[in-house]
Amino acid sequence: MTYRLVLLDLDSTLIQDEVIDLLAREAGRDSEVREITERAMAGEMDFVAALQKRVSYLSGLSVKVFEKLAEEIRFSDGALELIEFCRLKAIPIGAVSGGFMQAVSALGLPTKLDFIRANQLEEKDGFLTGKLVGRIIDAAAKAEALIDFAALTEIPLAETIAIGDGANDIEMIRAAGLGIAYKAKPALRDAADKEISHSLTELIPLLRNF
């Protein structure tokens, strides 16, 4: 089977870090937020409720924190090589995230990817309010993002690859032609068609015949 479109989760997939944990560290609330993150990603807690609770701890942070974190955030092994390959071969590649558009922008991903969808943190007078703006990107919204991305590029879902690591990626990878678990939590591994645990370049052979 030839696959012609790639959509990745962001946190702990395209990048090694969980951005909300880094933000919580800056706010001095890292232990509380990390516990909620782990429960949500393991499927033990409703994602939306968990996200809203974690975001509330970020109230008062300067938006300049994203410039600082952009220097710290590490791309996953093979992430930039995968992006470069897809761009070279004109294979649409995108990211959908339960994380935040501010981090996506700080990393320069809008210039590297063909499609991006993520949550937006509310800002007021240069500071985070502890709230979200607009529709929350949860499991259903991630699957919808894949469907929308495929429709925009006129590529059948059967020829798409979706990659993630947590429970909120399950609907997305089930909607894809090939659902891949990357260094994933047990809930996602059980739902995936394939698992990879080293480098995202392991996806390239699946795309080579494009």
MOMO-V47931 format. One line per field, one symbol per residue. phi: phi as a letter, one per 40 degrees, with the letter a starting at -180 (. if undefined). psi: psi as a letter, one per 30 degrees, with the letter a starting at -180 (. if undefined). A space follows every 10 residues. Layout:
phi: ???
psi: ???
//
This chain:
phi: .cbbabbbcc cgbcbccbdc ccccdccgbc ccccccdccc ccgcadcccc ccccccccdg cccccccccc cccbccdgcc ccdccccccf cdbabbaccb cccdcccgcd cbbcaaaacb ccbafgbccg bbbgcccbdc cccccccccc cccfbcdcbb bbbabbcccc cccccccbbb cbfccddcdc cccabbbbbc cccddcbdcc
psi: kkkgkkkkld kgdelfljee eeeeeffghe eeeeeeeeee ffgfkkeeee eeeeefffkf kkfffeeeff fekkklkfee eeeeeeeegh jkklkkkfbk eeeeeffgff fflfkkkllk kkkkhglkfg llkakkjaee eeeeeeeeee eefhkkefgl kkkaflegfe eeffflejkk kjhlleeeef flflkkgdkf fffefffeg.
//
